């Protein structure tokens, strides 16, 4: 009997099934700027209507949150997470997402599971006026076990050069406004899984995995709603490393983000994790978003307007003078 690619563990037919299941939905994310269809060797996107455009790119994955999804056999939110982790980063510079590409790796491809993951990306792209223009599915037996998946993405956005937000406009007296997260997002799950060992246990009236798998919040709409009204001085996406590591990334020298932690609305599931794991509060702030998914810095005179523009936004601190770039009080 002769050897085939399928006998080595790679089923090309399952790959074709995956494309068939997603191609119509993916096409629905396209606009007039997309110049070719799914299946080409490269993806083409035409840029028009900008005077001095700058492309802003970001890439990320879902991390070990995937393990929760795989163990719980719930895959629909993972695609949203993958897109959000990429797009939320480039939004911090005032960019609008243009297009997104995905990479899906596995040990043995299941077209239904792969399609469910990609459909989450489709939904997220639609919500962010972004085109899903390409991707790669890699079936790698021996590298991954059957049933294992890994997901990563790459997002490109655009901003006029004179409208780039990089934190340089931050000054003393700027107010720090929090826009809440939808939960853990896609960070810190190695610790989450160490403490929460039974994803099916009941938490607040439903299986715990439903709370843990709440998709990462998409911030394109609220951020650009603000940008249409006022100029922001700085934006920080609170991802791995939490508030402690991410806010200082945009703070200029000799300025300090002074955060009043008593104002932060910490989700109950994070408080439960802290309690069960006997985790120090500072460790929590340096690992998780603690309920704050995005932070914006704004001139004090516009702070109230920003809070009114985004229903759940609230003030958590201000910019002061100091040698440390962040101070939790």
Phi, psi and omega in degrees: 000128182282152178281148176226168177299323180294323179293339177273357175109002180249118183256098182298325181298324179293326176295319178296322178297320180300313180299317180300323183288334187251343192298323180293315180294320179298318180299332180291344177274350185280154175229189185295343181281341179277121189258358178213174185255166176303133179116347177288165179291328178224161181252136184249131178223121182271135179257128180214154173088010180244144179278311182220070189287142173238129177275137179237126185238154178210146178224146182193176177227195183256345180069204186280004168301332176305324181297322177296316180296316182293317180293328182268355182054043179231108192248351191292334184272343187295322178296323176297316179302314184299313179296314185299320182296331177277310186293321181297331178291313184287336177297333180300342180255014179082008184280151171258128179299133177258304183213161186223142173233148182238159175226122182238118180245147181202170176275317176218119187287132171243114186301323181293316180293314180300318180295322179296319178296313182293327179296330174295320176297319179302312180301314181295319179299316178300318181294341183245015180052043185238144181264130171272103191252358179179174179179181181217133173246120183243116176265115188231077177298139183094332175270318176239149176282153174305131182097345178271142176224152169229144185226133176219163181214169181217124184238138176240131177235181184218146178209145173295141185303321182279003179243009179296134176257118182227008179092350183293340180274354180294135180216168179305136178097345176301141177271147179253118184248131178264138168247119189301155172273174176259009181143215181290346188057237182230040183229146173080013187286343174294322176283320177304314183287335176290325183271313179267101185263346180240099183289345181268355179298153181281131175224116180052045171087007179208163179302139183304323183300331179295322177289317182294328183266009175306127186297150175301133180293141177264127188253005180303310184297308181295321182294314182284339171296318177294314184296337176288342185250320184218161175271127176271145180273332180193152178223136178230128174272122184270096182243220180304131185098352174061199179300321186299321183266329189274322179297316181301340182299336183244002183275125178295162179301143177072010173242156184223134173274106180266114186252127175270098186294341179292343180271345184284130182268095185278127179300147183299327181293329178285324176294323178294318178298315180300317181292310183295322184272357184051050184266133178296142183300322179295323176296322177298314181292338179265003181237316185248166179282345177057029178095359179247106184271329180215142179235135175238144175252133186216148173308139185307324184294341181255001186300314182296323180296318179298316181297325179285332181287327180244112192308319186258011179285150178204156184280138179232000179169192179209166179273126179237177177268137179173159181287330179272142183280348176211144179218116177266125180239000000 
